[in-house]
């Protein structure tokens, strides 16, 4: 009897140890991320979650929404997150000011596709003089686009208009619809929602193709040093999500509908058709998109002239995806 009890206890211990080891082996790697806008160009983590890609690559990826660029920058520097999906300007400004641990490892969008929309009586760019234009935050993508677009149209953004910080794209649209704003800088799908509400394009941004690191994956050099393998797995998940985004419209609509509470097929079609043309299927980063931001910063901070665009970029993960054949296998040699 004693022998049976001992054997039983031994088996239980072995099973418990085996279970513990299995849990250790299977425990997902936690990687905390931030995204700064609820828009189509920042939808890859949503797609990955819905498609089970984080589970496939054994990653636990809590995603936190922070609309303010300075707050995203502070959260990253404070160690609250290890990777961010955001516009490049905030981190590039921080880099120029000495926070050289920031580094960009992949891209989603290297041009701006915002537009300025307004109520119907505002038809031409010159009609924007003296008007209140909604943006997310000073230094955000909508703000940068508005400044560049107004300059191209012969207006002085510092004198001719008043920028109103609304917090985020949904809030900007709500303020425009309520009459609190006379115009707004919006991108897909919020611009198409504004059209559906009766507003019109005053400046149609996609035609301008303004170079800009509009949607990027940015991390910190110490994170790469400590967690390079996890970042590599994460970008594989993002590459697969990009393939879904570019080839499976219905799945992408399902995700956008769920996350943005958007079900109108016409709005989804207009947003998708306009935006997908400029999104990077292979997560490429383009130096000219970063140089455009450096050039803008250098107007007020001479230190930016000493920074090269390539100083901001680490291509190791994109090169690995290419050299390993992962991207070619994913796309069948296309794209």
N, C-alpha and C positions, 0 to 999 in steps of 0.2 A: 504493500500500500504506500509506504514511504517513497519507494522508487517511482511509483506512478505519479505521486504528488510532485516530486522533484522534477521528473520529466515534463510534467504539465507546466510547472512554473518556468522551466527552461524554454519550452516552446513559446510560452507567452512572452517571455523576455525577448526572444529572437524575433517574434512577430512585431513586437512594439519597436524594437530597434530598426527592423526593416522598414516599418511604416514611417518612423522618424527620418530615416535616410531618404526614403522616397519623397517625403515632404520637402526635405532640404534640397534634393536634386530638382524637384519640380517647382520650388518657390520662385515666383516671378520676380524679376529685377525691377525694383521701383525706380521710376524716372519721372520727376516732377516737371511739368511744363506749364508755360503761360501762353495764352494767345490774346491779341489786343483788339480784335474786331470780329464781329459776328457777320462775316461776309463769305462769299463763295471761295475766294482765294485762300481763305484760312480754314477750309473745310476738310483738309486731308486727315487730321486726327479724328474728326467725326466719322469719316468714311472708314478709316481703319478700325475704329471701335465697333461700328455696325457690322463690318465684314469679318470680324474675329481675327484681325491681323495682329493685334497686340498679344492675343492669346497664342497665336501661331509662333510668334517670335519671343514668347515667354517674358513679356514686359507688362508691368503694372504702370499705367500712364495716367495719373490724375492730372487733369487739365484745368487750370485756373484762368478765369477771364479778368483781365485788367485793362481798362481802356486807355489809361494815361501813360504816355511814353516815359515820362520821368519816373512814374511808379513802377513800370516794368523794369526799367534800368536799375532802380534801387533794390527791387526784389531779387534780381539776379545777383547783384553785387553783395547783397546781404545773405546769400546762400539759401533763399527760400525756394528757388527753382534752379534747374540745371540746364534747361533749354527753353527757348522762346520762339514762337512763330509770330513775327511782327514786322513792321516797317523798319528800315535800317537807320533812320535819322537819329533817333534817341541814342542808340548804342554807338553810332559813329561819332556823335558829339562827345559822348563820354570817353571814347577812345582818344580823341583829339585832346581832351582835357587831362589825359593821363591814365585812364582805366584801360590799359592795353591788354588786359586779359580777355576782353571781348573778341570773339572771332566768328565769322560766318562760314557755315559748313555746307549749306545747300540753299537753293532758291526755288520759289514758286512763281514769282512775278517780277520782271525786271523793267517794266514800264508802268506808268500810271494809267488807269482807265476810269478815273473819276470824271464826273461832269458837273457843271453848275446848272441847276434847275431853279425855276422861279415861277411865280404866278403869271398868268397869261399877259398882263399888261407890260411885263418886262420881257422884251423880245430880243434885244441886241445887247452885246457886251457893254456898250456905253450907257445903256439904261440902268446898269448896276450902280452907277455913281450915287453915293449917299445912302446906299441900301445896307441892310443887315444881312450878312451871309453866314449861315451856320456851318461850323466845322466841329469835329470831335474835340480836339484840343489844339492849342498852339504847339507846333512841332509835329503834329500827326500827319499822316498821308493826305487826308482831305485838305488840311491847311497848306501843305507844301504844294499840292496840285493847284489850289486856288491862286496862290501867289504867282506861280509860274504861268498859269493860263491867263491871268489878268495882265501880267506884263506883256505876254505875247500879243494881247489885244490892245496894247497901248494905254492901259490903265496903271495907276500907281496904287498898289495894294495897301500901302501904308497911309495913304491920304484919301483915296477915292471911295473906299468901302469900310464898313465896320464888321470885324469878325466876332462872332458870338460862339463861345465854347459851350457845346451842348452835352458832351459826355461820351456819346457813342452814336453809331449810325441809326439805330432805331429811335433814339431820343431826338436826333436831328430831324428825321422824317416827321416825328410826332410834332415837333415845334414848328416845322414848316406847315404842316396840315392845320395846326391850330391858329396860324396867323402870327405867331410870335416871331417868325422869321419871314423875310421877303424872298430869300433865295437860300440855296444850300449846296454844299459840295458833297456829292453822293456817288457811290459806285454800286455795282450789281450785288444783290438784287434790289437795293433800296431805290435806285434811280428809276427802275421800271415800275416799282410800286408808286413812286411819285407821279410818273406819267399817268398811271391808272387813276390817280386822284385828281387829274386835271392840270397838273403843272407841266411846263414845257422846258426843253433844253435851251439854254442861253449860250452855253459853251459845251460842245460835245467833245469830251476828253479823249476817247479812243482814237480819234482822227489825229490828235496832236502827237501821240506816241512819245510822251516825255520820258526820257530815261530816268529810272529811279529804282532803288532797291525797295520795292513796294511790299513784298512779302518774302521773308527770309527765315531760315532756321539759324539762330545764333546761340552760341554757348560760350563757355569760358575755357581758357587754356588749361587751368587746373582740373576741370572736369574731364577734358580729353585725356590728360595724363593719368587720371585715376579710373576713368570709366569708358575707355575707348571702345571696348568690345560692345558694351550696351548701346552706345551711340551708333555704332555700325549696324546693330540689329534694328534699332529704331528707324534708321534711314532706309533700311530694306523694307520695313513696314510702310514707310511713307512713299517709297517708290512704287510699291504695289497699289497703294491707295491712289496715287497719281494715275496709274494705268486704269483703274476703275473709273476715276473722275473723267478721263478722256475718252473712254470707250463704252461705258455703261451709263447712259443718260438716265435711264429709269431708276437705277439704284441711287445715283447722285441726287435725283429729284426727291426720292424717298428720304434721304438723309437731310437735305436742305429743308424739306417740308417739316420734318420732325424738329430740327434745331431752330428754325426761324419761324415756325408756325405759319408756313406759307404753302397754300394748296392751289392757288390760281395758276392753271397750266400756262396761260399766256404770259404771265409775269415770269414764271420759271423758264419758259422758252426764250424770252427776250434776254433775260439775265445770263443764261447759259450760253446762248449763241454769241453774245457780245464778249463775254469774259474768257471763254475757253480758248479763243484764238491766241491769247497772249500768255497763257499759263504754260509753265515749263514742264513738258511731259517727263523729262529725265532729271528734273530738279537742278538744272544748271544755274550757276551764278555768273553774271556778266560784269566785268570790271567797269564798263562805262556807266552802269547803273549806280555803282558806288562812287565813281569819280564825280558824277553829277551832284551828289550830296556833299562831297568834299569841297567842290567848287563853290557851292552855296554857303557852306560854313565858313570858308576862307574869307568871305566878304566881311565877316565880323570877328573872325578869330584867325590870325595869321598862322597859327600852329598847324592848321589844316593843310597848308601848302607843303608842309614837310612830310605829310603822310601819303603813301602811294595806295591806290585801290587794292593792289595785291597784298599789301601789309595786313589788310582786314580779313583776308580769305584764306581758309585752309581747305584744300581740295582733296585731301587724302581719302575721304569716304566716297566721293564721287568717282575718283580714279579707281578705287577698289571695285565699285559697282560696275564700272566699265571693263576693267582688265579681267575681272573674274568671269565675265560673260553674263552676269546676272541681268543687266539691262537688255542685252540682245536677246537672251532667252525669254525675258518678260515680254518684250515687244515683237519678238519674231524677226529681229533685224530691222524693224521699221522705226519711224520717229527718230 
